[in-house]
Amino acid sequence: MTPVPLLDLGPQNRALEAELRAAFERVMSSNMFILGPEMDAFEKDCASALGVKHAIGVSSGTDALLLALMALGVGKGDEVLLPAFTFFATAGSVVRLGAEPVWCDVDPHTYNLDLADAARKIGPRCKAIMPVHLFGQSMDMSAATAFAKAHKLFVIEDAAQSMGARWQGKPTMAWGEFGATSFFPSKNLGGFGDSGLVTTSDDSLAERARILRVHGMQPKYYHKFVGANFRMDPLQAAMLRAKLPHLPSYNCARAGNANFYKSTLLGKPGIAENTAGASGGAKILLPKDFSGEGIWNQFTLRVLNGKRDALKAFLADRKIGSEVYYPLTLDRQECFRNSGRGTEGLGVSHRLSEEVLSIPIFPELTDIQRSTVADALAEFARS
Ligand SMILES: *Cc1c(COP(=O)(O)O)cnc(C)c1O
């Protein structure tokens, strides 16, 4: 049996070993280890790849969200609309600033924030909305920005899982006042440790974010705002810059794997696509890219009839990695028991947390590996 890890970072970085070593040597011999020309160059490349005026390298995706919220002045007394079904950092950044999340349900097919629920829960203290392009699929950003405009909300896109995805031709991170992404090694552009990026096309917001990134300091040792140290390392920037031109090919290879799973499995007994009304009798639902321009960070199944953990164990027996993103929705996290509102009407989020299972989709998956995964799923679904 061919083992199939959920993620194998080795082959991708090995293929660029010469460029990565050159980047490392360049930074090492420059003796410039804080900001500087490597950072500027990486930020310029990112801005042009994402179709925004400003890209600002930061210490992590979490800090990217925090910095964006800080630059917009979100704090005590404010509320922020965000999905209950997402990674912790989306809400953690809001609560750390003394603001309150308003938990919104998600759509059962796209897994993204349900604007109808946001409309039911919005109140006078809501200052911003955070669409999360979960698993790589862009939220409907025309609808989200129209909603934000109607209610005078800032938009902060959590694009940690969607670098390279578009909606109607325009990249995620280019729609809101701010976009935030992560270069955590498992993301679509995986770095060599922690780092992230903030984007905006507003000059004054960009300036504010850059000042907040260095302790709110401008000029040196004169502090305008209470910022923090949110800097990305130039070493990280130089190495990521070597990988950035390859992002489209990584995303393309992930899409190839997604298409392989679909073309091999759809129509097999017990397997259907996760679209409205399509689940009659199915045990496993395969995700669909509703925008047609999403990218795949995760390929996330819905496993029906309480069989999710059984499938996870079945795959583990065959040495196939899988993971539950995410087993507990944010409204139910212990740390948020006294935070936020909107805990009613989160049925889809709660259900997804019991049904979802992500399977290997990384770009360097071999033909044998992905066939092994598909065969195992087909066997489970027909039994
Ligand atoms: C990974 C992730 C983050 C946080 O990024 P880090 O770089 O790990 O801090 C935030 N939001 C979502 C949706 C993520 O997947």
The ligand as an ORCA input file, in Angstrom:
! r2SCAN-3c Opt
* xyz 0 1
  C      -3.993     29.750      8.758
  C      -5.128     30.640      8.987
  C      -5.003     31.849      9.698
  C      -3.782     32.220     10.487
  O      -2.582     32.197      9.822
  P      -1.202     31.981     10.646
  O      -0.156     32.382      9.663
  O      -1.145     30.541     11.010
  O      -1.230     32.876     11.831
  C      -6.107     32.690      9.763
  N      -7.264     32.374      9.182
  C      -7.434     31.221      8.496
  C      -8.758     30.957      7.835
  C      -6.379     30.319      8.385
  O      -6.566     29.168      7.718
*
